[in-house]
Structures are given as structure tokens and as C-alpha cells.
Amino acid sequence: MRKYLAEMLGTMVLVLMGCGAAVFFGCGAHAEVLAVAFAFGLSVVGMAYAIGGISGCHINPAITLGVWLSKRMSGRDAAMYMLFQVIGALIGSAILYALTSTGAYGASTSTGANAFGEGEMLQAFIAEAVFTFVFVLVVLGATDEKKGAGAFAGLAIGLTLTLVHIVCIPITGTSVNPARSIAPAIFAGGEALSQLWLFVVAPFVGAALSAGVWRMLTCPCKEK
């Protein structure tokens, strides 16, 4: 149970800090995009070293899917990880909702929910799938027992998430994490809920592709 609670806590912090930066700073100007990107990336770095030794610090159902497909965890653990990640994200969003309930903050979003513009569904799907693929591939490589980055894995993963956000925020606000999208969408309602399917399906597609590619790259069979 401790590893599930660790995933819940880590995802709560990720949503509170990452989406909180989007809520309180906005994502319009270049400096705001950088602030939000680093808020997400630094949240992952901090949690990696706080709970990584307990749960591996997935704090993202897409990462959990990639790890499961790579045969590094059981299906039961993967399902429980995803459940507690969503619970943690809901707690983080609830805290943000309480902080912004007075309407005192004039940011462009009150929840940090993801969204794509009219007629841009395909571009949004491609972006979320591709950037999740890149992110999860780095996670699988950095945490590999034999070829990984060891104690520097958390730093590599956090910096990659920062990079992904810098590029992807103008397109979708950046999800690459179904739990991070589900919770804010529930609190936002409306269009955010109607578009939520994309921010669940596309990251899972990207994660599945990255697991397949990583298994191919690390295949023990002899090269011909």
C-alpha cells in the first residue's frame, strides 16, 4: 500500500505545482510558458528523489503503462498505480479549486485543464502521442537497471518533461499524463470534459509505442 500512497502523493504534488503555475501565471507570454514548464519538470525532479525509492515515482498512468508493457511490473500493480495517480491528481486539483474559488486570480485558466482549438484535433493528437512517446522512452531508458542513469534518472526525466512542455504548451497546454488531464477537466467541466478523451488516448498510444521501441532497442537477441 505504501507505494500506491506514494504515487498518490507524488501526483498530487505534480498537479498542484504544475497546474498551479498555469493557474497563477498563465501560459501566454514566453516567460509564462517557461515558468509552467519548469514547474512541471521540477515537480518531477523533487518527487523522484522523495518517493522514487518507494514506488519508482511514475506519477503518470502513461509511464505506468510503458513500464507494464516493458514487463517491469505486474498488471495488478499497474492498475492500482493508475487508480491512485488519478486520486492524487483529484486532490491536487481540489486544492487549486479551493485556492481560486474567490476568483481573485486573473489567469487564463482556473484549473490548468488541457484543450485544443477548433479544427486542431489531429494536430493535438499527434503532439500528445509523439511527446508522450519521447518522454516515456526517456523514462524507460533512464530507469533501466543495466543501462540507466542511476541516481541522475530523476534529473534526466524532469528536464525532459520541462523540454516537452516548452514545445507542447502552445499546442495543447501539454498533458502527456492522463491523470494530470482527468482531474482538472472534471473541475473545469464543459469543453475540457468533451476533449478529455484525446488527453487519455493519445498519451497511452505514445506510451505503448515507446515501450515497443525500447524493447526492440534492448532485445538480447544477437544482431544479424
Buried (B, 14 or more C-beta within 10 A) or exposed (E): EEBBBBBBBBBBBBBBBBBBBBBBBBBEEEEBBBBBBBBBBBBBBBBBBBBBEBBBBBBBBBBBBBBBBBEBBEEEBBEBBBBBBBBBBBBBBBBBBEBBEEEEEEBEBBBBBBBBEEEEEEEBBEBBBBBBBBBBBBBBBBBBEEEBBEEEBBBBBBBBBBBBBBBBBEBBBBBBBBBBBBBBBBBBEEEBBEBBEBBBBBBBBBBBBBBBBBEEEEEEEEEE
